[in-house]
Amino acid sequence: MLRITIYHIAMILQISLLAATLLSTQAAPPEFKPSANPVTDAVRQSLAQQSKNLIESAELMPADKYGYHPTEAQMTFGKLVAHIAQTNSVICSMVGNTPLPTDVMKLADTAPKETLVAAIKQSFIACGEALAKVTDIQLGEEASLMGRRSGQSRAGAAIAITNDWADHFSTAAAYLRMNGILPPTAQPKKSGGPSHNRH
């Protein structure tokens, strides 16, 4: 038979109080709006947030730190930015079934900061254009790359790019912190309150 002691009651009350406090300090979630294309809309929402985080990360890192990497086995920050621009271009073209911008594939990771920042910005613009009109029903189709079969669905490519954005931002945030710079999600809010994002 389960015995409820005063200790258990006290713990339950403490947990309830803590939960109530946390809920009262958090902003209400946005109103939920049903979507005819919930998956592709979620990808577009991720694009809006992660493009902001990744572009701001590229802008925050000083030009003289673009050659920084924690260990020899890891890519430099400049290579990370170039890699993001190239990955965006390839995978978003697969999801959206749009032409691949070939110039970005020639991007050197040792290019000046201004060049790399411009490239990552343009790659996210291209992603936005590629994903703008994709619907959920199209995700079951095979993705093509430069007019060739890929053997992968457009859904697979969509999942891959959202995973990449999260992974790339985690890396960028770590590199920034290792250089004494707060990543975008930890920067003080304009209202003055700090962000509590984990990155």
Stockholm file with secondary structure:
# STOCKHOLM 1.0

chainA/1-199         MLRITIYHIAMILQISLLAATLLSTQAAPPEFKPSANPVTDAVRQSLAQQSKNLIESAELMPADKYGYHPTEAQMTFGKLVAHIAQTNSVICSMVGNTPLPTDVMKLADTAPKETLVAAIKQSFIACGEALAKVTDIQLGEEASLMGRRSGQSRAGAAIAITNDWADHFSTAAAYLRMNGILPPTAQPKKSGGPSHNRH
#=GR chainA/1-199 SS CCCCCHHHHHHHHHHHHHHHHHHHHSCCCCCCCCCSSHHHHHHHHHHHHHHHHHHHHHHHSCGGGTTCCSSTTSCCHHHHHHHHHHHHHHHHHHHHTCCCCGGGGGCCTTSCHHHHHHHHHHHHHHHHHHHTTCCGGGGGSEEEETTEEEEEEHHHHHHHHHHHHHHHHHHHHHHHHHTTCCCGGGSCCTTSCCCCCCC
#=GC SS_cons         CCCCCHHHHHHHHHHHHHHHHHHHHSCCCCCCCCCSSHHHHHHHHHHHHHHHHHHHHHHHSCGGGTTCCSSTTSCCHHHHHHHHHHHHHHHHHHHHTCCCCGGGGGCCTTSCHHHHHHHHHHHHHHHHHHHTTCCGGGGGSEEEETTEEEEEEHHHHHHHHHHHHHHHHHHHHHHHHHTTCCCGGGSCCTTSCCCCCCC
//
